[in-house]
Amino acid sequence: YVKHMIAQLGLEGAVFFDGWQRDVGSWLKNKHYIACTSVIESQGMGMLEGMANGLKPLIHNFPGAEQIYPRELLFNTPDDFCDLVLSGPYQPAKYRKFVEERYSLGGQLERISRLFKGFEGARPTQRQQHQQRQHQQHQQCQRSQSLAAV
């Protein structure tokens, strides 16, 4: 479909498919924009990687996009998309700063650490499980003895 539409729109010399890239940072060096046209997306690691490299993001306003990205980077219509490309300042440092402030490696590792610590507290250790079983057995034994005494 995409290749067909590129031909129909006469964009053969303007749209390129470069395939898998081993060094994405180097590949992005001569780019200025990164577009997310998905109607349902997640955080979009490719989008964040492009922003970290200073590319201006052009992001379809998929459900939840406003909770992840600044409103001024979102588009709803093809005209909105064109407006994002043709107007407004191009601010590579701002795009990189967005990623650094919200998704730095240190910040992500801290969130992961808190998540694991939460799991540690939620699930009893093997020793705690053993102690719980012993306690339950002791209670059952006491109940049995109380019933036998009655």
C-alpha positions in Angstrom: 0.0 0.0 0.0 2.6 2.5 1.1 4.8 1.9 -2.0 1.7 2.2 -4.2 0.7 5.5 -2.7 4.2 6.9 -3.0 4.1 6.1 -6.7 0.6 7.5 -7.1 1.6 10.7 -5.4 4.8 11.1 -7.4 7.0 10.9 -4.3 9.5 8.3 -5.5 12.4 10.7 -5.2 11.3 12.0 -1.8 10.5 8.9 0.2 13.1 6.3 1.0 13.2 3.0 2.9 16.6 2.5 4.4 15.8 -0.7 6.3 17.4 -1.8 9.6 20.0 0.4 11.0 22.8 -0.8 13.3 23.8 2.7 14.4 20.5 4.7 14.6 22.2 7.8 16.1 24.5 8.1 13.0 21.6 7.4 10.6 19.6 10.2 12.2 22.3 12.8 11.9 21.1 14.2 8.6 17.4 14.1 9.5 15.4 17.0 11.0 12.0 15.4 11.7 10.6 12.1 12.9 6.9 11.3 12.3 4.6 9.0 14.3 1.5 8.5 12.2 0.1 5.5 14.2 -3.5 5.7 15.3 -2.6 3.6 18.3 0.8 3.9 19.8 2.6 3.5 23.0 5.3 5.7 24.3 7.2 5.2 21.1 10.8 4.5 21.7 11.7 5.4 18.2 10.1 8.8 18.6 12.0 9.4 21.9 15.2 8.2 20.3 14.7 10.7 17.4 13.9 13.5 19.9 17.0 12.6 21.9 19.0 13.1 18.7 17.4 16.6 18.2 14.7 15.7 15.6 11.5 17.6 15.7 8.7 15.1 16.4 5.5 15.1 14.4 3.1 13.0 16.4 -0.4 11.8 15.4 -2.7 12.6 18.3 -3.4 8.9 19.1 -5.3 8.1 22.3 -3.1 9.0 25.2 -0.6 11.1 23.2 -1.4 14.2 25.2 -0.3 12.4 28.4 3.1 11.7 26.9 4.0 14.6 24.6 3.5 18.3 24.6 0.3 19.4 22.8 2.3 21.6 20.3 3.9 18.5 18.9 0.7 16.7 18.1 -1.4 16.7 14.9 -4.9 15.6 14.1 -5.2 16.3 10.3 -2.9 16.4 7.3 -3.1 20.2 7.4 -2.0 20.1 11.1 0.9 17.9 10.1 2.0 20.3 7.4 1.7 23.2 9.8 4.0 21.4 12.3 6.6 21.0 9.5 6.3 24.5 8.0 5.8 26.7 11.0 7.1 27.2 14.5 10.6 27.1 15.7 12.9 24.1 15.1 14.4 23.5 18.6 16.7 20.4 18.7 17.9 21.2 22.2 14.3 21.4 23.5 13.4 18.0 22.0 16.5 16.4 23.6 15.8 18.1 26.9 12.3 16.7 26.9 13.7 13.1 26.8 16.5 13.8 29.2 14.1 15.2 31.8 11.4 12.6 31.6 13.2 9.4 30.4 16.9 9.6 31.5 18.7 6.4 32.1 19.2 7.2 35.8 15.5 8.0 36.2 14.4 4.9 34.4 16.7 2.7 36.5 15.3 4.4 39.7 11.7 3.6 38.6 12.6 0.0 37.8 14.3 -0.3 41.2 11.2 1.0 43.0 9.1 -1.4 41.0 11.2 -4.4 42.1 11.2 -3.2 45.7 7.4 -3.1 45.5 7.4 -6.7 44.3 9.7 -7.7 47.1 7.3 -6.4 49.7 4.3 -7.8 48.1 5.5 -11.4 47.8 6.6 -13.3 50.9 10.0 -14.9 50.9 10.4 -18.6 51.2 11.3 -18.2 54.9 8.2 -16.1 55.5 6.1 -18.7 53.6 7.6 -21.5 55.8 6.9 -19.5 59.0 3.3 -18.9 57.8 2.7 -22.6 57.2 4.2 -23.4 60.7 1.9 -20.8 62.3 -1.2 -22.2 60.5 -0.2 -25.8 61.5 0.2 -24.6 65.1 -3.2 -22.9 65.0 -4.8 -26.1 63.5 -3.2 -28.2 66.2 -4.5 -25.9 69.0 -8.0 -26.0 67.5 -7.9 -29.8 67.4 -6.8 -29.9 71.0 -9.5 -27.5 72.0 -12.2 -29.6 70.3 -10.8 -32.8 71.8 -11.0 -31.2 75.3 -14.7 -30.3 74.8 
